[in-house]
Amino acid sequence: DALLEVVRSLDGGQTFELATVANTAAAGGEVCECCTASVMSDSDGDIFLSFRNNDNNIRDIWVAKSDNGATSFDLATDIDDTDWESFVCPSSGPMSIESGDDLVSVFFSAGGGSSSVYVSTVNRSTMVAGTQWQMPTFTGDPVTQNYPRIAGDGNVMAMVWEENATGSKDVLFAFSENGAADLTNESIVLAGGAFSQRNP
């Protein structure tokens, strides 16, 4: 019965209030037991928690929102269309950034038939899920992808992830100046070679 709890401090981290369970608005009421979560505040002061849920072994990515300073998280949205059923925890969590009216999240899933990295959006105000993109592989051939991370400011953003094409793992990099959709247009090998480069 894994849960995600958030604690807040009103004095710069000297003390913390009692923990708030942040995943209660998500289906099933249980989260993936080993996947890391990502917490962030946006320019409006709302708090968002991105995490992998576990609803009877459907391990989709969800975003929960608090509009009261992390006192409670009353809204949650499934931003992952893959509906991945897995009986073990993949130990790979999402990460999110603010971009205009949206929250842009990156995550790993094997629900589409291969181990792939995805980009997804959700409107920060309405919590309505937007568009989801699967990141193309560098060579265009089927490979395994995992461990995506993202950073950005407005429509300018960059992401990295791990890709296994030839038995050794490479770190890939994608960049956009025009929002999340352009992340799929071009990527480069940021770190590659005969040995494995992992967990960017």
Contacts in CASP RR format, 6 or more apart in sequence:
PFRMAT RR
TARGET T0000
AUTHOR 0000-0000-0000
METHOD contacts of the structure
MODEL  1
DALLEVVRSLDGGQTFELATVANTAAAGGEVCECCTASVMSDSDGDIFLS
FRNNDNNIRDIWVAKSDNGATSFDLATDIDDTDWESFVCPSSGPMSIESG
DDLVSVFFSAGGGSSSVYVSTVNRSTMVAGTQWQMPTFTGDPVTQNYPRI
AGDGNVMAMVWEENATGSKDVLFAFSENGAADLTNESIVLAGGAFSQRNP
1 30 0 8 1.000
2 30 0 8 1.000
2 31 0 8 1.000
2 32 0 8 1.000
2 33 0 8 1.000
2 54 0 8 1.000
3 21 0 8 1.000
3 23 0 8 1.000
3 29 0 8 1.000
3 30 0 8 1.000
3 31 0 8 1.000
4 21 0 8 1.000
4 22 0 8 1.000
4 23 0 8 1.000
4 31 0 8 1.000
4 37 0 8 1.000
4 49 0 8 1.000
4 51 0 8 1.000
5 19 0 8 1.000
5 20 0 8 1.000
5 21 0 8 1.000
5 22 0 8 1.000
6 19 0 8 1.000
6 20 0 8 1.000
6 22 0 8 1.000
6 39 0 8 1.000
6 47 0 8 1.000
6 49 0 8 1.000
6 66 0 8 1.000
6 70 0 8 1.000
6 73 0 8 1.000
7 16 0 8 1.000
7 17 0 8 1.000
7 18 0 8 1.000
7 19 0 8 1.000
7 20 0 8 1.000
7 70 0 8 1.000
8 16 0 8 1.000
8 17 0 8 1.000
8 20 0 8 1.000
8 69 0 8 1.000
8 70 0 8 1.000
8 71 0 8 1.000
9 15 0 8 1.000
9 16 0 8 1.000
9 17 0 8 1.000
10 17 0 8 1.000
20 66 0 8 1.000
20 70 0 8 1.000
20 71 0 8 1.000
20 72 0 8 1.000
20 73 0 8 1.000
21 73 0 8 1.000
22 49 0 8 1.000
22 51 0 8 1.000
22 64 0 8 1.000
22 66 0 8 1.000
22 70 0 8 1.000
22 73 0 8 1.000
23 29 0 8 1.000
23 30 0 8 1.000
23 31 0 8 1.000
23 49 0 8 1.000
23 51 0 8 1.000
23 53 0 8 1.000
23 62 0 8 1.000
23 64 0 8 1.000
23 73 0 8 1.000
23 76 0 8 1.000
24 73 0 8 1.000
25 64 0 8 1.000
25 73 0 8 1.000
25 74 0 8 1.000
25 75 0 8 1.000
25 76 0 8 1.000
26 51 0 8 1.000
26 53 0 8 1.000
26 55 0 8 1.000
26 62 0 8 1.000
26 64 0 8 1.000
26 76 0 8 1.000
26 78 0 8 1.000
27 53 0 8 1.000
27 55 0 8 1.000
27 78 0 8 1.000
28 53 0 8 1.000
28 54 0 8 1.000
28 55 0 8 1.000
28 56 0 8 1.000
29 53 0 8 1.000
29 55 0 8 1.000
30 53 0 8 1.000
30 54 0 8 1.000
30 55 0 8 1.000
31 37 0 8 1.000
31 51 0 8 1.000
31 52 0 8 1.000
31 53 0 8 1.000
31 54 0 8 1.000
32 51 0 8 1.000
32 52 0 8 1.000
32 53 0 8 1.000
32 54 0 8 1.000
32 59 0 8 1.000
32 89 0 8 1.000
32 90 0 8 1.000
32 93 0 8 1.000
33 54 0 8 1.000
33 89 0 8 1.000
34 89 0 8 1.000
34 90 0 8 1.000
34 91 0 8 1.000
35 51 0 8 1.000
35 52 0 8 1.000
35 59 0 8 1.000
35 89 0 8 1.000
35 90 0 8 1.000
35 91 0 8 1.000
35 92 0 8 1.000
35 93 0 8 1.000
36 93 0 8 1.000
37 49 0 8 1.000
37 50 0 8 1.000
37 51 0 8 1.000
37 52 0 8 1.000
37 93 0 8 1.000
37 94 0 8 1.000
38 49 0 8 1.000
38 50 0 8 1.000
38 51 0 8 1.000
38 93 0 8 1.000
38 94 0 8 1.000
38 95 0 8 1.000
38 96 0 8 1.000
39 47 0 8 1.000
39 48 0 8 1.000
39 49 0 8 1.000
39 50 0 8 1.000
40 47 0 8 1.000
40 48 0 8 1.000
40 50 0 8 1.000
40 96 0 8 1.000
40 97 0 8 1.000
40 98 0 8 1.000
41 47 0 8 1.000
41 48 0 8 1.000
42 48 0 8 1.000
42 98 0 8 1.000
42 103 0 8 1.000
42 124 0 8 1.000
43 98 0 8 1.000
44 124 0 8 1.000
45 69 0 8 1.000
46 65 0 8 1.000
46 66 0 8 1.000
46 67 0 8 1.000
46 69 0 8 1.000
46 124 0 8 1.000
47 65 0 8 1.000
47 66 0 8 1.000
47 69 0 8 1.000
47 70 0 8 1.000
47 73 0 8 1.000
48 63 0 8 1.000
48 64 0 8 1.000
48 65 0 8 1.000
48 66 0 8 1.000
48 96 0 8 1.000
48 103 0 8 1.000
48 124 0 8 1.000
49 63 0 8 1.000
49 64 0 8 1.000
49 65 0 8 1.000
49 66 0 8 1.000
49 73 0 8 1.000
50 61 0 8 1.000
50 62 0 8 1.000
50 63 0 8 1.000
50 93 0 8 1.000
50 94 0 8 1.000
50 95 0 8 1.000
50 96 0 8 1.000
50 103 0 8 1.000
50 105 0 8 1.000
50 107 0 8 1.000
51 61 0 8 1.000
51 62 0 8 1.000
51 63 0 8 1.000
51 64 0 8 1.000
51 93 0 8 1.000
51 94 0 8 1.000
52 59 0 8 1.000
52 60 0 8 1.000
52 61 0 8 1.000
52 62 0 8 1.000
52 89 0 8 1.000
52 90 0 8 1.000
52 92 0 8 1.000
52 93 0 8 1.000
52 94 0 8 1.000
52 107 0 8 1.000
53 59 0 8 1.000
53 60 0 8 1.000
53 61 0 8 1.000
53 62 0 8 1.000
53 78 0 8 1.000
54 89 0 8 1.000
57 85 0 8 1.000
57 86 0 8 1.000
57 87 0 8 1.000
58 83 0 8 1.000
58 84 0 8 1.000
58 85 0 8 1.000
59 84 0 8 1.000
59 85 0 8 1.000
59 86 0 8 1.000
59 89 0 8 1.000
59 90 0 8 1.000
59 109 0 8 1.000
60 78 0 8 1.000
60 79 0 8 1.000
60 80 0 8 1.000
60 82 0 8 1.000
60 83 0 8 1.000
60 84 0 8 1.000
60 109 0 8 1.000
61 78 0 8 1.000
61 79 0 8 1.000
61 80 0 8 1.000
61 93 0 8 1.000
61 94 0 8 1.000
61 105 0 8 1.000
61 107 0 8 1.000
61 109 0 8 1.000
61 120 0 8 1.000
62 76 0 8 1.000
62 77 0 8 1.000
62 78 0 8 1.000
62 79 0 8 1.000
62 80 0 8 1.000
63 76 0 8 1.000
63 77 0 8 1.000
63 79 0 8 1.000
63 96 0 8 1.000
63 103 0 8 1.000
63 105 0 8 1.000
63 122 0 8 1.000
63 127 0 8 1.000
64 73 0 8 1.000
64 75 0 8 1.000
64 76 0 8 1.000
65 73 0 8 1.000
65 74 0 8 1.000
65 75 0 8 1.000
65 76 0 8 1.000
65 124 0 8 1.000
65 127 0 8 1.000
66 72 0 8 1.000
66 73 0 8 1.000
66 74 0 8 1.000
67 74 0 8 1.000
67 75 0 8 1.000
75 127 0 8 1.000
76 127 0 8 1.000
77 122 0 8 1.000
77 127 0 8 1.000
77 128 0 8 1.000
77 129 0 8 1.000
78 129 0 8 1.000
79 105 0 8 1.000
79 120 0 8 1.000
79 121 0 8 1.000
79 122 0 8 1.000
79 129 0 8 1.000
79 130 0 8 1.000
79 132 0 8 1.000
80 107 0 8 1.000
80 109 0 8 1.000
80 118 0 8 1.000
80 120 0 8 1.000
80 132 0 8 1.000
81 132 0 8 1.000
82 109 0 8 1.000
82 110 0 8 1.000
82 111 0 8 1.000
82 112 0 8 1.000
82 118 0 8 1.000
83 111 0 8 1.000
84 109 0 8 1.000
84 110 0 8 1.000
84 111 0 8 1.000
84 112 0 8 1.000
85 111 0 8 1.000
86 110 0 8 1.000
90 108 0 8 1.000
90 110 0 8 1.000
92 107 0 8 1.000
92 108 0 8 1.000
92 146 0 8 1.000
92 147 0 8 1.000
93 107 0 8 1.000
93 108 0 8 1.000
94 105 0 8 1.000
94 106 0 8 1.000
94 107 0 8 1.000
95 105 0 8 1.000
95 106 0 8 1.000
95 107 0 8 1.000
95 148 0 8 1.000
95 149 0 8 1.000
95 150 0 8 1.000
96 103 0 8 1.000
96 104 0 8 1.000
96 105 0 8 1.000
96 106 0 8 1.000
96 150 0 8 1.000
97 103 0 8 1.000
97 104 0 8 1.000
97 150 0 8 1.000
97 151 0 8 1.000
97 152 0 8 1.000
97 157 0 8 1.000
98 104 0 8 1.000
98 124 0 8 1.000
98 154 0 8 1.000
99 121 0 8 1.000
99 152 0 8 1.000
99 154 0 8 1.000
99 155 0 8 1.000
99 157 0 8 1.000
99 179 0 8 1.000
99 180 0 8 1.000
100 124 0 8 1.000
100 154 0 8 1.000
100 155 0 8 1.000
101 123 0 8 1.000
101 124 0 8 1.000
101 125 0 8 1.000
102 121 0 8 1.000
102 122 0 8 1.000
102 123 0 8 1.000
102 124 0 8 1.000
102 130 0 8 1.000
102 180 0 8 1.000
103 121 0 8 1.000
103 122 0 8 1.000
103 123 0 8 1.000
103 124 0 8 1.000
104 119 0 8 1.000
104 120 0 8 1.000
104 121 0 8 1.000
104 150 0 8 1.000
104 157 0 8 1.000
104 179 0 8 1.000
104 180 0 8 1.000
105 119 0 8 1.000
105 120 0 8 1.000
105 121 0 8 1.000
105 122 0 8 1.000
105 150 0 8 1.000
106 117 0 8 1.000
106 118 0 8 1.000
106 119 0 8 1.000
106 120 0 8 1.000
106 148 0 8 1.000
106 149 0 8 1.000
106 150 0 8 1.000
106 159 0 8 1.000
106 161 0 8 1.000
107 117 0 8 1.000
107 118 0 8 1.000
107 120 0 8 1.000
107 148 0 8 1.000
108 115 0 8 1.000
108 116 0 8 1.000
108 117 0 8 1.000
108 118 0 8 1.000
108 145 0 8 1.000
108 146 0 8 1.000
108 147 0 8 1.000
108 148 0 8 1.000
108 161 0 8 1.000
109 115 0 8 1.000
109 116 0 8 1.000
109 118 0 8 1.000
110 116 0 8 1.000
112 134 0 8 1.000
114 142 0 8 1.000
114 144 0 8 1.000
115 144 0 8 1.000
115 145 0 8 1.000
115 146 0 8 1.000
116 134 0 8 1.000
116 135 0 8 1.000
116 145 0 8 1.000
117 134 0 8 1.000
117 135 0 8 1.000
117 145 0 8 1.000
117 146 0 8 1.000
117 148 0 8 1.000
117 161 0 8 1.000
118 132 0 8 1.000
118 133 0 8 1.000
118 134 0 8 1.000
118 135 0 8 1.000
119 132 0 8 1.000
119 133 0 8 1.000
119 135 0 8 1.000
119 150 0 8 1.000
119 159 0 8 1.000
119 180 0 8 1.000
119 183 0 8 1.000
119 184 0 8 1.000
120 129 0 8 1.000
120 130 0 8 1.000
120 131 0 8 1.000
120 132 0 8 1.000
120 133 0 8 1.000
121 129 0 8 1.000
121 130 0 8 1.000
121 131 0 8 1.000
121 132 0 8 1.000
121 180 0 8 1.000
122 128 0 8 1.000
122 129 0 8 1.000
122 130 0 8 1.000
123 130 0 8 1.000
131 180 0 8 1.000
131 181 0 8 1.000
133 180 0 8 1.000
133 181 0 8 1.000
133 183 0 8 1.000
133 184 0 8 1.000
134 184 0 8 1.000
135 145 0 8 1.000
135 148 0 8 1.000
135 161 0 8 1.000
135 174 0 8 1.000
135 183 0 8 1.000
135 184 0 8 1.000
135 187 0 8 1.000
136 184 0 8 1.000
136 187 0 8 1.000
137 143 0 8 1.000
137 145 0 8 1.000
137 163 0 8 1.000
137 165 0 8 1.000
138 163 0 8 1.000
138 165 0 8 1.000
138 170 0 8 1.000
138 172 0 8 1.000
138 187 0 8 1.000
138 189 0 8 1.000
139 165 0 8 1.000
141 165 0 8 1.000
143 163 0 8 1.000
143 164 0 8 1.000
143 165 0 8 1.000
144 163 0 8 1.000
144 164 0 8 1.000
145 161 0 8 1.000
145 162 0 8 1.000
145 163 0 8 1.000
145 164 0 8 1.000
146 161 0 8 1.000
146 162 0 8 1.000
147 161 0 8 1.000
147 162 0 8 1.000
147 198 0 8 1.000
147 199 0 8 1.000
147 200 0 8 1.000
148 159 0 8 1.000
148 160 0 8 1.000
148 161 0 8 1.000
149 159 0 8 1.000
149 160 0 8 1.000
149 161 0 8 1.000
149 200 0 8 1.000
150 157 0 8 1.000
150 158 0 8 1.000
150 159 0 8 1.000
151 157 0 8 1.000
151 158 0 8 1.000
151 159 0 8 1.000
152 158 0 8 1.000
154 179 0 8 1.000
155 176 0 8 1.000
155 177 0 8 1.000
155 178 0 8 1.000
155 179 0 8 1.000
156 176 0 8 1.000
156 177 0 8 1.000
156 179 0 8 1.000
157 175 0 8 1.000
157 176 0 8 1.000
157 179 0 8 1.000
157 180 0 8 1.000
157 183 0 8 1.000
158 173 0 8 1.000
158 174 0 8 1.000
158 175 0 8 1.000
158 176 0 8 1.000
159 173 0 8 1.000
159 174 0 8 1.000
159 183 0 8 1.000
160 171 0 8 1.000
160 172 0 8 1.000
160 173 0 8 1.000
160 174 0 8 1.000
160 190 0 8 1.000
160 200 0 8 1.000
161 171 0 8 1.000
161 172 0 8 1.000
161 200 0 8 1.000
162 169 0 8 1.000
162 170 0 8 1.000
162 171 0 8 1.000
162 172 0 8 1.000
162 197 0 8 1.000
162 198 0 8 1.000
162 199 0 8 1.000
162 200 0 8 1.000
163 169 0 8 1.000
163 170 0 8 1.000
163 171 0 8 1.000
163 172 0 8 1.000
164 170 0 8 1.000
167 196 0 8 1.000
168 192 0 8 1.000
168 193 0 8 1.000
168 194 0 8 1.000
168 195 0 8 1.000
168 196 0 8 1.000
169 196 0 8 1.000
169 197 0 8 1.000
169 198 0 8 1.000
170 189 0 8 1.000
170 190 0 8 1.000
170 191 0 8 1.000
170 192 0 8 1.000
170 193 0 8 1.000
170 197 0 8 1.000
171 189 0 8 1.000
171 190 0 8 1.000
171 191 0 8 1.000
171 192 0 8 1.000
171 197 0 8 1.000
171 198 0 8 1.000
171 200 0 8 1.000
172 187 0 8 1.000
172 188 0 8 1.000
172 189 0 8 1.000
172 190 0 8 1.000
173 187 0 8 1.000
173 188 0 8 1.000
173 189 0 8 1.000
173 190 0 8 1.000
174 183 0 8 1.000
174 184 0 8 1.000
174 185 0 8 1.000
174 186 0 8 1.000
174 187 0 8 1.000
174 188 0 8 1.000
175 183 0 8 1.000
175 186 0 8 1.000
176 182 0 8 1.000
176 183 0 8 1.000
176 185 0 8 1.000
190 200 0 8 1.000
191 197 0 8 1.000
191 200 0 8 1.000
END
